[in-house]
Amino acid sequence: MTGETSVDIFVIGGGINGASVARDAVGRGFSVALAEMNDLASGTSSAATKLVHGGLRYLEHYEFRLVQEALSEREVLWAAAPHIIKSLRFVLPHHKGLRPAVVLRAGLAMYDYMGGRRLLPPTKTLDLTRHETGKPLKPGYRLGFEYSDCWVDDARFVVLNARDAADKGATIHVRTKVTSVRRDAGGWRVDLDGEAGRQTVRAKLIVNAAGPWVDHVITGAMGKNGAHNVRLVKGSHIVVRKLYDHDRCYIFQNADGRIIFAIPYEDDFTLIGTTDQDYEGNPKDVKISDAETDYLLSAASEYFAKPVTRDQIHWTYSGVRPLFDDGASAAQEATRDYVLKVDGDAATGAAINVFGGKLTTSRRLAESVLEKVEEVLGKKGAAWTKVSKLPGGGFEPLAFEAEVRRLVMDYAGLPAAMLRRMTRLYGTKARALLGEAKTVADLGQHFGWDLYAAEVDYLVANEWARTAQDVLWRRTKIGLRVSKDEVAALEGYLAGKGH
């Protein structure tokens, strides 16, 4: 199939930056198309520590603007997506050999002061010899601090931004490679090759939000030599069987100056991460190394009374952060702030290249991109995303449990645990997925755990799911719980749908 269409803005990259820009732009009245060469959130945006947070440790690197912006976004995003975002309490044990307690207190006081909190509770001091969060730790940890941040289902955050963009009129191309981007008649000619065959899109402006591949787009598709703007920093995580029973997270200081998190994950697991090291390979080949595994196990075992060992690992994942190369000597010191660079103008064809960024500041990054878009294309609608809802987020941040109860009442014949999971993933859209189902038999073929054909069909029809990996690891995390035979059955089912 061949064809040619025209848009105001063409976005390259279906991670959180690209999806957020597409959503903001189309909501202001621009015509928008987005292309992602793989699945949405298949790169960096599904390999995060899954936090909406200010970045406590960034204070040490004097990134006050980034921290303040991130802190102020926590409750904005929580309000927009109270199904996929939830508040968390983090416990920071004082390690006598590392940062002094007075420094930790001061940093957390600043964190609270800068944060613009309304709903998130403030920091408090803990006696770990008495508090339940001290029980899993070695007895030497006596003083702790508890503060607030938020958790997010990172891949779903991307998909819901893309879904909202599409609902507002954007065209979203998944599994579609941008083969060429060339200036033409004061704009751009973008050649695509993907699910719909070969296509050409004319665009007035390009947003290159390709994440780890942003320089590849500049040197490859755009045909410019010598682009070197990003520093790829690898981050890896391990998922182990549940290490403790309470619902708090831990933030652990390490002797090398870094920190790691231990976070309750998917009810039955604990997520531990992340690492920070420079990466030189192809981003698609990234995976955890033995050295990273040892680092995470050692760092966690420094704090937990019962050592965390290799045989406890259930799953691992890795990603590369495309940080702007600011010349920092160590990977952990490189800026986490985003940088936007404009190439060209309205007469010659403008491109906005996006470097860096993080889940927490993605909405603000999109607003900054749109400021630059409007300098080139002129202003249309006003900024709007700060008070908006993502699909399924039509309830208040503190009303999640009430939403679960309503769904359980409405679908009394379905398992309550399944309905809780569906509320966490789909929010108010869970009813569209479940339809008139009275029992699990009404949900169609079973693919293991509590995954049925009705959910798979919903994900294919509404969320661009094409493969078992899309369903099991990005739209849900049921991959943690299914067998190889069940995965094969799901792959066969999806193949029968023609994707």
C-alpha positions in Angstrom: 0.0 0.0 0.0 1.3 3.5 -0.8 -0.2 6.8 0.0 0.6 10.4 0.9 -0.9 12.5 3.6 -0.1 15.9 5.2 0.2 17.0 8.8 1.4 19.9 10.8 3.7 17.9 13.0 5.3 14.5 12.6 6.6 12.8 15.7 9.3 10.2 15.5 9.3 7.9 18.5 6.6 6.1 20.5 8.1 6.4 24.0 6.8 8.7 26.7 8.3 11.9 25.2 6.9 11.2 21.7 3.4 10.2 23.0 3.2 13.2 25.3 4.2 15.6 22.5 1.6 14.1 20.1 -1.1 14.3 22.8 -0.4 17.9 23.7 -0.1 19.0 20.1 -3.3 17.5 18.8 -5.2 18.8 21.8 -4.1 22.3 20.8 -5.5 21.9 17.3 -2.4 20.8 15.3 -2.7 17.8 12.9 -0.3 15.2 14.1 1.1 11.8 13.1 3.5 9.6 15.1 5.6 6.7 14.0 7.2 4.1 16.3 9.4 1.4 14.7 8.5 -1.2 17.3 5.8 -1.3 19.9 4.9 1.8 22.0 7.1 2.0 25.1 9.2 -0.9 23.8 12.5 0.9 24.7 13.5 3.1 27.6 10.0 4.0 28.6 9.2 0.4 29.8 12.6 -0.1 31.5 12.3 2.5 34.2 12.2 2.0 38.0 8.5 3.0 37.5 8.5 6.1 39.7 7.0 9.5 39.4 9.4 11.3 41.7 11.4 14.4 42.3 14.7 12.6 42.3 16.0 13.1 45.8 19.6 12.3 44.9 19.6 15.0 42.1 19.7 17.6 44.9 23.3 16.6 45.5 24.1 17.5 41.9 22.4 20.9 42.3 19.7 20.1 39.7 17.2 22.3 41.6 15.1 23.3 38.6 14.7 19.6 37.5 13.8 18.5 41.1 11.3 21.3 41.6 9.6 20.7 38.2 9.5 16.9 38.9 8.1 17.4 42.4 5.4 19.7 41.2 4.4 17.2 38.6 3.7 14.2 41.0 0.2 15.2 42.0 -0.6 16.6 38.5 0.1 13.2 36.9 -1.5 11.3 39.8 -4.7 13.3 39.3 -4.6 12.6 35.5 -4.1 8.9 35.9 -5.1 7.7 39.4 -5.5 4.1 38.0 -1.9 3.7 36.8 -0.3 6.0 39.3 -0.4 5.7 43.1 1.3 7.2 46.1 4.1 5.4 47.9 6.0 5.9 51.1 9.7 5.5 50.9 11.9 4.6 53.8 15.5 5.8 53.8 17.5 4.1 56.6 20.4 6.1 57.9 23.7 4.3 57.2 26.3 5.5 59.7 29.2 5.2 57.3 27.6 7.3 54.6 25.7 10.6 54.5 25.2 12.2 57.9 21.7 12.2 59.3 21.6 16.0 59.4 22.3 16.0 55.6 19.5 13.6 55.0 17.1 15.6 57.2 18.0 18.8 55.3 17.6 17.2 51.9 14.2 15.8 52.8 13.1 19.1 54.3 14.0 20.7 51.0 12.2 18.0 49.1 9.0 18.6 51.1 9.3 22.4 50.8 9.8 22.3 47.0 7.2 19.7 46.3 3.9 21.6 46.2 2.2 18.8 48.1 -1.6 18.7 48.6 -2.3 15.0 49.0 1.1 13.4 49.6 2.0 13.2 53.3 5.2 14.9 54.6 8.4 13.3 55.7 8.7 11.8 59.2 11.4 10.3 61.3 11.3 6.6 62.1 12.7 4.5 64.9 13.6 1.4 62.9 14.0 -0.7 66.1 10.3 -0.3 66.7 8.7 0.4 63.3 7.6 -2.4 61.1 9.8 -1.2 58.3 12.8 -2.0 60.4 12.0 -5.7 60.8 13.3 -6.9 57.4 16.6 -4.9 57.9 19.8 -5.7 59.7 19.7 -4.7 63.4 22.3 -2.0 62.9 19.9 0.3 61.2 18.1 2.3 63.9 17.2 5.7 62.4 15.1 6.1 59.3 13.2 8.7 57.3 9.9 8.1 55.5 8.9 10.4 52.7 6.4 10.4 49.7 6.7 9.9 46.0 4.6 8.0 43.5 4.7 4.8 41.4 3.6 4.5 37.8 2.9 1.7 35.3 5.4 3.2 32.9 4.4 1.3 29.7 0.7 2.0 30.3 1.5 5.6 30.9 2.9 5.8 27.3 0.0 3.8 25.8 -2.6 6.0 27.5 -1.0 9.2 26.2 -1.0 7.7 22.7 -4.6 6.6 23.1 -5.7 10.0 24.2 -3.8 11.6 21.2 -5.5 9.2 18.8 -8.9 9.9 20.4 -8.3 13.6 19.7 -7.3 12.9 16.0 -3.6 12.0 15.9 -2.5 9.1 13.7 -0.4 6.6 15.5 1.7 4.2 13.5 3.2 1.3 15.4 5.8 -1.1 14.0 6.5 1.5 11.3 10.0 2.6 10.5 10.9 6.0 9.3 13.1 5.3 6.3 13.8 8.8 5.2 13.3 12.4 6.4 14.1 15.0 3.9 13.4 18.8 3.6 11.1 19.5 0.7 9.2 22.7 -0.3 9.7 24.4 3.0 8.6 21.4 5.0 9.5 17.7 5.3 8.9 14.5 3.3 8.8 11.5 5.7 8.9 8.1 4.1 7.5 5.2 6.2 7.5 1.4 5.9 5.4 -0.6 8.3 2.1 -2.3 9.0 0.3 -0.3 6.3 3.0 -0.7 3.7 5.0 2.2 2.3 3.7 5.6 2.9 4.8 9.2 2.5 3.7 11.9 5.0 4.3 15.6 4.3 4.9 17.6 7.5 5.6 21.2 8.3 7.6 20.3 11.4 9.4 17.2 12.7 9.8 16.3 16.4 12.6 13.8 16.8 11.8 12.0 20.1 13.4 8.7 19.3 15.1 8.4 22.7 18.2 6.3 22.5 17.9 6.4 18.7 17.7 10.2 18.4 21.2 10.6 17.0 20.6 7.6 14.7 17.6 9.5 13.2 19.7 12.6 12.7 22.5 10.8 11.0 20.5 8.1 9.3 17.0 9.1 8.2 17.8 12.8 8.2 21.2 12.2 6.5 23.3 14.5 8.7 26.8 13.4 9.7 28.6 13.7 13.0 25.6 13.9 15.4 26.6 13.1 18.9 24.3 14.5 21.5 23.3 11.7 23.7 25.1 9.7 26.3 23.6 6.2 26.7 23.5 5.1 30.3 22.4 1.6 31.1 20.0 0.8 34.0 19.1 -2.7 35.0 16.7 -4.2 37.5 16.0 -7.5 39.1 12.6 -8.8 40.3 12.7 -11.3 43.2 10.0 -13.0 45.2 8.5 -10.8 47.8 11.1 -9.8 50.5 8.8 -8.3 53.1 5.1 -7.9 53.9 4.5 -4.2 54.4 3.6 -1.8 51.6 6.5 0.7 51.9 9.5 1.0 49.5 13.1 1.4 50.5 15.7 3.7 49.2 19.2 2.5 50.1 22.4 4.5 50.0 25.5 2.7 48.6 29.2 3.3 49.4 29.8 4.4 45.7 27.4 7.4 46.2 24.6 5.8 44.3 21.2 4.7 45.6 19.0 1.7 44.8 15.3 1.1 45.4 13.5 -1.9 46.7 9.8 -1.6 45.8 6.7 -3.9 46.3 5.9 -5.1 42.8 2.8 -6.8 41.3 1.7 -8.1 44.7 4.0 -11.1 45.0 7.4 -9.6 44.1 10.0 -7.0 45.0 11.7 -4.8 42.4 15.3 -3.9 43.0 17.2 -1.3 40.9 18.7 0.5 39.3 22.3 0.4 38.0 24.1 3.3 36.2 26.8 2.7 33.7 27.7 4.0 30.3 26.6 1.8 27.3 28.2 1.7 23.9 26.2 -1.0 22.1 22.9 -1.1 20.1 20.1 -0.1 22.5 18.0 -3.0 21.3 20.6 -5.5 22.6 20.7 -4.2 26.1 20.5 -6.7 28.9 21.7 -7.1 32.5 25.3 -8.2 33.1 26.6 -10.5 35.8 28.4 -7.5 37.3 25.1 -5.5 37.5 23.3 -8.5 39.0 26.1 -8.9 41.6 25.9 -5.1 42.3 22.2 -5.1 43.0 22.3 -8.3 45.1 25.2 -6.9 47.2 23.6 -3.5 47.6 20.3 -5.0 48.8 22.0 -7.5 51.0 23.9 -4.7 52.8 20.6 -3.7 54.3 18.3 -6.7 54.4 18.8 -9.1 57.3 18.3 -12.1 55.0 20.8 -11.8 52.0 19.2 -11.5 48.6 20.6 -14.2 46.3 20.7 -15.1 42.7 18.3 -18.0 43.1 15.6 -15.6 44.2 15.6 -13.7 40.9 12.4 -14.2 39.0 12.9 -11.7 36.1 15.3 -9.0 35.0 15.0 -6.1 32.6 17.4 -3.4 31.3 17.1 -0.2 29.3 19.3 2.7 28.3 18.6 6.3 29.2 19.3 8.7 26.4 20.8 11.4 28.6 22.0 14.7 27.0 25.8 14.5 26.9 26.9 17.3 29.2 30.5 16.0 29.6 29.9 14.7 33.1 32.7 12.4 34.1 30.5 9.7 35.7 27.3 8.1 34.4 25.5 8.9 37.6 26.5 12.5 37.4 25.2 13.1 33.9 22.2 15.5 33.9 18.7 13.9 33.9 17.2 17.2 32.6 15.9 17.4 29.1 17.4 19.5 26.3 15.6 20.7 23.2 17.4 21.8 20.0 15.7 23.4 17.0 17.2 22.9 13.6 15.8 25.0 10.7 12.8 27.3 10.6 9.4 27.7 9.0 10.9 28.6 5.6 13.3 25.7 5.4 11.5 23.1 7.5 12.1 22.9 11.2 13.0 19.9 13.4 13.0 19.8 17.2 15.3 17.2 18.6 14.5 16.0 22.1 17.4 14.8 24.3 16.9 13.3 27.7 13.8 13.5 29.8 12.1 11.2 32.2 8.6 9.9 32.9 7.9 12.4 35.7 8.6 15.5 33.6 7.2 14.2 30.2 4.1 16.4 30.4 6.2 19.5 31.0 8.7 18.5 28.3 5.8 18.3 25.9 4.7 21.8 26.9 8.3 23.0 26.3 8.3 21.4 22.9 5.0 23.0 22.0 6.4 26.4 22.9 9.0 25.9 20.3 6.5 24.5 17.8 4.4 27.6 18.2 7.5 29.8 17.5 7.7 28.1 14.1 4.1 27.3 13.2 2.2 29.9 15.2 -0.1 29.6 18.2 -3.3 27.5 18.1 -5.0 26.3 21.3 -3.7 27.0 24.8 -1.8 24.7 27.0 -4.4 22.2 28.4 -2.8 19.0 29.8 -2.2 20.2 33.4 -5.9 19.7 34.3 -6.7 16.9 31.9 -7.4 13.2 32.5 -5.9 10.2 30.7 -8.2 7.5 29.4 -9.6 5.6 32.4 -8.6 8.2 34.9 -12.1 9.6 35.6 -12.0 9.5 39.4 -10.1 11.3 42.1 -6.6 10.3 43.2 -7.7 9.0 46.6 -10.8 7.2 45.2 -9.1 4.1 43.8 -10.5 1.8 46.4 -13.9 3.2 45.9 -13.6 2.5 42.2 -12.5 -1.1 42.9 -15.6 -1.6 45.1 -17.9 -0.2 42.4 -16.5 -2.6 39.8 -16.7 -5.6 42.2 -20.4 -4.7 42.9 -21.2 -4.4 39.2 -19.4 -7.6 38.3 -20.2 -9.8 41.3 -19.7 -13.0 39.4 -16.1 -12.3 38.5 -13.0 -12.7 40.8 -12.4 -9.7 43.0 -8.6 -10.0 42.5 -9.1 -9.8 38.7 -11.3 -6.7 39.0 -8.8 -5.0 41.2 -6.1 -5.7 38.6 -8.3 -4.4 35.8 -9.1 -1.2 37.8 -5.3 -0.6 38.3 -4.7 -1.1 34.5 -7.8 0.3 32.9 -9.6 2.5 35.5 -13.1 3.4 34.3 -12.4 1.7 31.0 -12.6 -1.7 32.7 -16.3 -1.7 32.0 -15.8 -1.3 28.3 -13.5 -4.3 28.4 -15.8 -6.5 30.5 -19.0 -5.6 28.7 -21.9 -7.8 29.8 -19.8 -10.6 31.3 -21.3 -12.4 34.2 -18.7 -15.1 34.8 -15.2 -15.8 33.5 -16.7 -18.2 31.0 -18.1 -15.1 29.3 -14.6 -13.7 28.8 -13.5 -16.2 26.2 -10.4 -18.3 25.9 -8.1 -18.5 28.9 -4.4 -17.8 28.5 -3.2 -18.4 32.1 -3.5 -16.5 35.4 -6.5 -14.2 34.9 -6.0 -13.3 31.3 -8.9 -14.0 28.9 -9.6 -13.3 25.3 -11.9 -10.4 26.1 -8.9 -8.5 27.6 -6.6 -9.5 24.7 -9.2 -8.4 22.2 -9.6 -5.0 24.0 -5.8 -4.5 23.9 -5.6 -5.3 20.2 -8.5 -3.0 19.3 -7.7 -0.1 21.6 -4.1 -0.2 22.6 -2.1 -1.4 19.5 -1.1 -4.7 21.0 0.1 -7.1 18.3 2.3 -9.7 20.0 2.3 -11.8 23.2 5.2 -9.6 24.4 3.0 -6.5 24.0 0.2 -8.0 26.0 2.2 -9.9 28.7 5.0 -7.4 29.4 3.9 -3.9 28.4 0.1 -3.7 28.5 0.1 -6.0 31.6 2.7 -7.8 33.7 1.1 -11.2 33.4 4.3 -12.4 31.8 5.5 -12.9 35.4 2.9 -15.6 35.9 2.3 -17.6 32.8 4.0 -20.7 31.3 5.7 -21.2 28.0 2.7 -23.2 26.7 0.3 -20.4 27.7 2.5 -17.8 25.9 2.5 -20.0 22.8 -1.3 -20.3 23.0 -1.6 -16.5 23.2 0.9 -16.1 20.3 -1.3 -18.4 18.2 -4.5 -16.5 19.1 -2.9 -13.2 18.1 -1.5 -14.6 14.9 -5.1 -15.6 14.0 -6.1 -12.0 14.2 -3.8 -11.1 11.3 -1.3 -8.9 13.1 
